[in-house]
Amino acid sequence: MATASISNLSPQNAYDPGAPPMEAINLNQTGRPPQSNSDGAARRSWWPWSKTIQEKVERNLSSQFSGKKGFKNFRRVYRPIRPHQHQPTSDPEHGPTKEAADNSNEEPGGEVFHQPSHKFDDVAVYLSPTNSVPKRLVVQASGRVLSNRQDIGGDWIRTKVRGNVPLVLKIAEWSLNPLSRDGILHKIDGALRLLLVAVPLQIMLAIPGTNNWNNDSDVTDSYTDHPGYHWDWPKYAVNYLDMAPTGKAETSALLDVRRRSMRPRKLIAKKGDEWVVVDGVKEAGLQYVFISYAWGQFASSGGNDKIRRMAEKITQMEGCAAYWLDARLVSKASAGDTDYDVYTMCDIVRGAARVAVMLGSNTIEARENWGQRMWTLPEGLLAPGERLLFCHEDETSGEIVAEHIHKIEMTATFWAKAPNDHGDEFEEGGSAATRILAEHFSGLVTLSRLELLPAAITALNAKLRTEFTNGSDLAYAVMGLLHYRIQRNRDTLFQNLARLSLSNDSDGLVERMICLLPKPQRRISANAVEMATDQPRTMFEALSESDQYETRLHHITPLCQVVGVAHEDETVILDTCRATHIRWKDFPQAVVQRNYGIKKLVATLFVAAGLWWLTFGVQLAIYYIPYWAGLVEHVKVRLIAWLVCGFLFIGVLLSAFSPFSVRRLFGGTVLKSSPNLVAFEGVMRIAALEKTIFGNCTGRLTYAPSATPFSRDFRHPQERRGTEPTWIDDPDSIRHLLPSPRHQIFTLVDMGELSVSIFSAERPPTVVLLCGREGGMLRAVLCSWRFESDCLYKETVVRMPSRVYEAATAKGWLKLCLQTQNQARRTKL
């Protein structure tokens, strides 16, 4: 059996102290690790001087993270430094550790298009669009970045920014550059350079392959494709046929929380002079009161008796024959029974004649204590009618004192304080979301499908909760407000919320959420306000906030479809999105269609005429060599010499204009350009960038006016275009404005739109996913890629013109993690 050996030793970024240790994994033909390895890393081949697997891995890491200069593909490169000595997670005697095996089972890898690949997992990689194999990522970087690369960190190889300008244009620009400067010496320097390159440049133009200024037919219409496709089954899919076959039919339990509970299974009813537990289904005619309370207010001695006594009095006061109380009616017979009674409690609230809230005392603290609990919010919102009954026991007489309070009024009293509220004067937090929900369930406002779920998540997330599940209590509380529900499981909060969104008609909420660029949480320090992106909350918990583009969820129109939830946390399976590749190693030669005007025609005539006169002069000189040598008599040699010199002089004179002609032939108005996304680390002036790409600067490139948050303060006052940032020569001056100290500044050049965008991310993205549309622009998710899991990681989001969409390639079944690659590594710790 063929194997694909991958030493999965993932180095952390030098600036990322939270990255997990590296792993050693041997992937078999299916891309999954073997169950056991008795020899482990100590196994050697038959050759006595061969190295063990661990020795090979260590030698490779030492080479790739040497921090030294080297050569790769005939280019000078700068290798990253190794942050520290990693402790391998593979035991030479017992094989891979449990952590390595578990992670590998969740992230099968080692294959691209079912073709096993052999590769050390060391530096950053990308999926080559040329031959669909993983390759080490070489990132071109500005001079400032290269000089400070050891302080900046990063696990990718760097090289100098380089373009592919035609040689004839380089020579022409070299000779013409001094003429654009002031001073007589520069003019003389330019004239001498013109004479020096005139004839050689004319000869080069005659060589096939160098005169490629007229390459309009080579202009393409599409961006470079990303050849990705995820073959593994998702953990959950919209259609069950897209999930892994289990070999047995799925059966539904008798007590299934996904079904609506028409009646409570049990009620406490008064039979004669006693209150007894009765069958709520058989006693279908009994009207009941749902009792809501906070257990902490009755935790003192005699609390149970007080709860029972108050519940009975409230039921009689409301003229009902029964009541429902969780402390007595939630079954403890089995986990399934308990789940059913707890997670169908929302149906019991909806079917009640009245919801009565019992308070331990008539104090503001008691009211706020009840209102701050997460599980009591759905009970209040789903209560029938517009008002709730609040009761407390008079300490003197023991009578029940009742008060009817409107749900809207409760938002200013009971629900006014939200302990985990992330809102401020600019953003709607938990309190505002609670108010919107109260208006919705009171019938005053009708929330759309898209508005209901974010408001519910925000409101409930701001409440106090004690986790009884694997951090998913928030999802199960939200579930009570929705139509379709899910069974309790061991999934993460994101996975459960994603399943709820996909199960219910949420108007493409997850698809829209992918397109958001959330604002980092503000972390107040003693000196200033720091920005941090490593917030513990999921993407779902920031849905009610505007993102860094001041855009909200409903502004986005999704252009993709989420078809499943992956095994990894915060990871989904995407379909029908369009994708393009980002090139990092260098700038390709610009292929453009130019305007063919009179100036270009004159330049072509000068080149052709100069070449003709030179060629004819040389031909005459060669033809009359025998006459000059005296081999032929009675010939006027002087006349022939003057004739040859005249031809050569005119040819050289015309050739002196060849640099101007070359500039004109390669210049002119650009009508169309082959689309290509190229990026580099750092920034540089747009004039220098255009010269790197095109050989000279004539104003072809412009800054995108609204592509990234960096465009906010640098836009033309009249025209819809960007201006050059004032900090372009000192990018370190704005590092405190970056979303995270781990972020680096990158520049993205769209050679199809001839636009420049500056963005920040933790690592260089290699793939663009066009997932949505907003405000007349596309939402482009920039992603990095990881070989072992064949997973894309969302690094940042930029905006692109709508024309880009048709030039990108439609893709199906891509695995996308909504965390950055570094965040995903830190989460695994």
C-alpha positions, 0 to 999 in steps of 0.5 A, a space after each residue: 500500500 502506498 503511503 503519504 508520509 507527512 511530518 506534521 511539525 507545524 511551527 508557530 509564528 515567531 510572534 505567536 507564543 500561543 501556537 500549539 506544539 508540532 506533531 509527527 504524523 504518518 498518513 496512509 493512503 486514505 490520508 489518515 494516521 495509522 492506529 499504532 506504530 510500534 517502531 515509531 520515529 526510531 525505525 530505520 531503513 536497511 541502510 546502516 547510516 540512514 536517519 530516523 524519521 525524527 532526525 530527518 524532521 529535525 534536520 528539515 526544520 533546522 534548514 527551513 527555519 535557519 533564518 539565513 539567506 539562500 536560493 530557491 528557484 534561482 532567487 535570493 530568499 530569506 528563510 524564517 527563524 525558528 521561534 523555539 525548540 519544539 517538543 515533538 508529540 511523537 514518542 519514539 517507542 510508542 508512536 504518535 501521542 493521543 493529541 496528535 492522533 486525535 487531531 489527525 482523525 479530525 483533520 485528515 489530510 495528505 491528499 489533493 484530488 485523492 493523489 497522495 503527496 509527500 511533504 514536510 510540514 514546516 513553513 507556510 504552504 499554498 496549493 499550486 494552481 499550476 499542478 495542484 500540489 502543495 508548495 512552500 510559500 515564497 512571499 515577496 516583501 518590501 525592503 523595510 520588511 526584509 531588513 526587520 524580518 527577524 523582529 517581525 517573525 512569520 513562518 513563510 519564506 521571503 524574497 525581494 519584490 520583483 517584476 517581470 518588465 521586458 528587457 528592452 523597456 528596462 534599457 529604454 527607461 534606464 536611458 531616459 530617466 536622467 532626462 526627467 531630472 533638472 540640471 544640465 549634467 542630467 541632460 548630458 548623462 541622458 544624451 550619452 545614455 541614449 547614444 550608448 543604447 541606441 544601436 543595441 536596443 535597435 538590434 534587440 527589437 529585431 530579435 523575435 520575442 523582445 518586440 512583444 508590445 503588441 500582445 493584445 491577443 494574449 489578454 485573458 478574461 479570468 483570474 487564476 483558479 484555486 484548484 481546491 475541492 474537499 472530499 471528506 464528509 461533513 459532520 452535518 449536512 443540509 441534505 442527509 445524502 451528503 453525510 457519511 453513510 452510517 450503515 444503519 437507518 436513523 431512528 427517532 426516539 419516542 421523546 425527541 426534543 425536535 418534536 413539538 410538545 403539545 401538552 406537558 407530560 406531567 402537571 401538578 393539579 388539585 384533586 380534592 384537598 391535595 395537590 398531586 402529579 397528574 398526566 398532562 396529556 390525559 388531563 388535556 382540559 386542565 389550564 395550568 400556570 407556568 411557574 418561573 423563578 430563580 432558585 437562588 432566591 429560595 435556597 435558604 432553609 424552607 425554600 422548597 416549601 415556600 416555592 410549593 406554597 406560593 405556586 399553589 396560591 398563585 394557581 388558585 388566584 389565577 383560577 387555574 386547576 394546575 401548575 407546572 414547576 420544573 423542580 418537581 416535574 422535570 424527570 430524572 429517570 434518564 438523560 433522554 427524559 431530562 433533555 425532553 422536559 428541559 428543551 421542550 419547556 418553551 412549548 410548555 410556556 407557550 401553552 400555559 394560561 399564565 406565566 407567573 414569576 415568583 420572587 423571594 422578596 419584593 426588592 430590586 435585587 430580586 427582580 434583577 437577579 431573576 432577569 439576569 439569568 439566561 434561562 428565564 429570558 425565554 420564559 418571559 418572552 414566550 409567555 402568552 399575552 403582553 404581561 407577566 404576573 410577578 408575585 411575592 409573599 407578604 412577610 407579615 400576612 403570608 398572602 401573595 402580592 401580585 403585579 402585572 408588568 408589561 414585557 416592554 416595561 420589564 426591559 427597563 427593570 428586570 432585564 435592564 442589567 446584562 452582566 455580559 453586555 458588549 454593547 456601548 453607545 455605538 453598538 446594540 448590546 444585550 439590553 437593546 437586543 432584549 428590548 427588540 425581542 420583547 417588542 417582537 414577542 409582544 406583537 409591536 414589532 415583527 422581526 424578520 427571519 434574519 433579525 430574530 436569530 442574531 437578536 436572540 443570540 446577543 440578548 441571551 449571551 449577555 445573561 448569566 449562565 452556568 454551563 451544563 453542556 459542552 459550552 452550548 447552553 447558549 445554543 439550547 436556550 436560543 433553540 427555544 425561540 425557533 421553529 426547528 430544534 436539535 438534539 443535545 450533543 457534544 458539539 461546540 457552541 458554533 456547531 450547534 448554532 450553525 446547525 440551528 441556523 441551517 435547520 431554520 429559515 434564517 435567510 442565509 445567516 451563516 452565508 452572510 456571517 462569513 462575509 463580515 469582518 468583525 470589530 476586535 474586542 476593545 481591551 482597556 489598558 492603563 495607558 490606551 485602548 488596545 485592540 485584540 482579535 483573540 476574543 473567546 466568543 464565536 462569530 455568532 456572538 457578534 452578529 448584532 454589531 456592525 463590522 469594520 466596514 460599518 456594515 450589518 448582516 442584512 446589508 449583505 447578499 450572499 453569493 455562496 451556500 453553506 451545505 454543511 458543518 465540518 468536524 472542526 470547530 467554527 468550520 463549514 463547507 461552502 458551495 457555489 462560491 467563486 475563488 481565485 488564487 493570490 500570487 506572492 512570489 513575484 509580479 508577472 509581466 503585465 499583459 494589456 490591451 492598449 489604445 493604438 493611436 497616431 503616436 504609437 504609429 509614429 513610434 512603430 515607424 521610427 523603430 522600423 525605419 531605424 532598423 531598415 537604415 541600419 540593416 541596409 547600411 551594414 549590408 552595403 558595408 559587407 557587400 563592398 568589402 572587396 572593393 575597399 580591399 582593392 580586389 576590384 579596380 576602377 571603383 570609387 571607394 570614397 563615394 561608396 564609403 560616404 554612402 555606407 556612412 550615410 546609411 549608418 548615420 541615418 540609422 543611428 540617428 533614427 535609433 537614438 529615438 528608439 528609447 522614446 519609441 519603446 516607451 510609447 509602444 509599451 505605454 499608452 492608454 490601457 483599455 484592458 488588462 489580464 486579471 491577476 491578483 498579486 500581493 506582497 508584504 509591506 507597502 511602497 509608494 504607488 509610483 515605485 510599485 507601478 514602475 516595478 510592474 510596468 517598467 515606468 510610471 504613467 498613472 496606471 495604478 490607483 488606490 481602491 477607494 473603499 476596499 479595506 478599512 485603511 481606505 477610510 481616511 484616504 479618499 479623493 474629495 470629488 472622484 471615487 478613487 483613493 489617495 496615497 496614505 500619508 504614512 506610506 513611508 513609515 508604516 510602523 507609525 500605524 501599528 497601534 491601529 491594527 486589529 491585533 499586535 500579531 497582524 502584518 501589513 500587506 498590499 494586494 494589487 489587482 492587475 485586472 482592475 489596476 487597483 491597489 489595496 492595503 490590508 492587514 492579516 496575521 499571515 499572507 492569504 493565498 486564496 480569495 473567496 467571493 462570498 457576498 455582495 454589499 453596497 455595490 461591491 463584492 465581499 472577498 474573504 482572503 484565506 490561507 490554506 493548510 495542507 493536512 486538513 485541506 482547509 481554508 482559514 479566513 484571515 480577513 475580508 476586503 471589498 472588490 468591484 463587481 466586475 471581478 465576480 464574472 472573471 473568477 471561477 465557480 467552486 464547489 465544496 470548499 472547507 472554510 474555517 472562520 478563524 484565522 490559521 493562527 487562532 485555530 492553532 491557539 484554540 487547540 491548546 
